[in-house]
């Protein structure tokens, strides 16, 4: 609705009490300020600047809330992606140590003695990589998506403030 060029008043009047879309929630953050401003018939330049400043701060705060909500699970993915290979490595070292212990206990280094420890080591390595690779892939994907959405929210905020400024200028000229 915003990019279709609808007047701010129409978008504001159609805004649900609890918008489901993040950009609509950012818009709604300024809705009350704009509703209060619509009641005024004449704006001084200082009042218009104050309204624009409040609108911009409210939209930035709402954008920050939305981005925080989107970034909530990224820390967990980053931790899994960075720690899992080390856990796999620890398991690898443990398996190799078991293989050496078995060699020492048996006094032999034939395949039947070494194989269980080596298999344990390779299994631990595999588990670490199976956890780490998807976590890193999804972390990068979601981080990129959040960054793109952040840019869209920032652009929306800037464009909205410009439209609001233009609308305030029209109202002060008409008065």
C-alpha positions in Angstrom: 0.0 0.0 0.0 2.9 2.4 0.8 4.6 2.0 -2.5 1.4 2.2 -4.5 1.3 5.9 -3.6 -1.8 5.8 -1.4 -2.2 8.8 0.9 -0.8 8.3 4.4 -4.2 9.0 5.9 -5.8 6.2 3.9 -3.1 3.7 5.0 -3.4 4.9 8.5 -7.2 4.5 8.6 -6.9 0.9 7.2 -4.2 -0.2 9.6 -5.3 -3.1 11.8 -4.7 -2.8 15.6 -2.1 -5.6 15.5 -0.4 -5.7 12.1 1.2 -9.1 11.2 3.7 -7.7 8.7 7.0 -6.2 10.1 6.8 -3.2 7.9 3.2 -2.6 8.8 4.3 -2.7 12.5 7.0 -0.1 11.7 4.4 2.0 10.0 2.0 1.5 13.0 4.7 2.8 15.3 4.2 6.3 13.8 0.4 5.9 13.4 -0.6 7.5 16.7 1.7 10.5 16.1 0.3 11.0 12.6 -3.3 10.7 13.9 -2.6 13.3 16.5 -1.0 15.5 13.9 -4.0 15.2 11.6 -6.2 16.9 14.2 -4.0 20.0 13.9 -5.0 22.3 11.1 -1.8 24.4 11.1 1.8 23.5 11.8 4.6 25.8 12.7 8.0 24.8 11.2 9.1 23.8 14.6 6.1 21.6 15.2 6.6 19.9 11.8 10.3 19.3 12.6 9.4 17.9 16.0 6.8 15.6 14.4 9.3 14.4 11.8 11.9 13.8 14.5 9.5 11.8 16.6 8.3 9.8 13.6 11.9 9.0 12.6 12.9 7.9 16.1 9.8 5.8 16.5 10.3 4.1 13.2 14.0 3.4 14.0 13.0 1.9 17.4 10.4 -0.3 15.7 12.9 -1.4 13.1 15.4 -2.3 15.8 12.7 -4.4 17.6 11.9 -6.2 14.3 15.5 -6.9 13.5 16.1 -8.1 17.1 13.2 -10.5 16.7 14.6 -11.8 13.4 18.1 -12.2 14.7 17.0 -14.2 17.8 18.2 -17.6 16.8 21.3 -16.6 14.8 23.6 -16.7 17.8 22.6 -20.4 18.4 23.4 -21.2 14.8 26.7 -19.4 14.9 27.6 -21.3 18.1 26.7 -24.7 16.7 28.6 -23.9 13.5 31.7 -22.8 15.2 31.8 -25.3 18.1 30.7 -28.6 16.4 33.9 -29.1 14.5 35.8 -28.8 17.8 33.6 -31.3 19.5 34.1 -33.6 16.5 37.9 -33.1 16.9 37.7 -33.9 20.5 35.9 -37.1 19.7 38.6 -37.9 17.1 41.3 -37.4 19.6 39.4 -39.6 22.1 39.0 -42.3 19.5 42.7 -42.3 18.5 43.7 -42.4 22.2 41.4 -45.4 22.6 43.0 -47.0 19.6 46.5 -46.5 21.1 45.3 -47.8 24.4 44.0 -50.9 22.8 47.3 -51.4 20.9 49.2 -51.1 24.2 46.8 -53.5 26.0 46.9 -56.1 23.2 50.5 -55.6 22.4 49.6 -55.7 18.8 48.8 -53.2 16.1 46.7 -55.4 13.8 43.5 -54.1 12.2 41.2 -55.9 14.6 42.8 -54.0 17.5 43.1 -50.5 15.8 39.8 -50.5 13.8 37.3 -49.9 16.7 39.2 -46.8 17.9 39.7 -45.4 14.4 36.0 -46.0 13.6 35.0 -44.2 16.8 37.3 -41.3 15.8 35.9 -41.0 12.3 32.3 -41.2 13.6 32.9 -38.3 16.0 34.4 -36.3 13.2 31.5 -37.0 11.0 29.0 -36.0 13.7 30.8 -32.7 14.2 30.7 -31.9 10.5 27.1 -33.0 10.1 26.1 -30.5 12.8 28.5 -27.7 11.7 28.0 -27.6 7.9 24.2 -27.0 7.9 24.4 -24.6 10.8 27.0 -22.4 9.0 25.0 -22.6 5.7 21.7 -21.6 7.5 23.5 -18.9 9.5 24.9 -17.3 6.4 21.5 -17.6 4.6 19.5 -16.1 7.5 22.1 -13.4 8.2 22.0 -12.3 4.6 18.2 -12.3 4.7 18.2 -10.2 7.9 20.7 -7.8 6.3 18.5 -7.5 3.2 15.4 -6.9 5.3 17.2 -4.4 7.4 18.1 -2.4 4.2 14.4 -2.6 3.2 13.2 -1.4 6.6 15.8 1.5 6.5 14.7 2.4 2.9 11.0 2.3 4.0 11.7 4.5 7.0 13.6 7.1 4.9 10.9 7.1 2.2 8.1 7.4 4.8 9.8 10.3 6.5 10.2 12.0 3.2 6.5 11.5 2.4 5.5 12.6 5.8 7.6 15.7 5.4 6.0 16.4 2.0 2.6 15.9 3.5 3.4 18.3 6.4 4.7 20.9 3.9 1.4 20.6 1.9 -0.6 21.1 5.1 1.4 24.1 6.2 1.1 25.7 2.8 -2.6 25.1 2.6 -3.1 26.7 6.0 
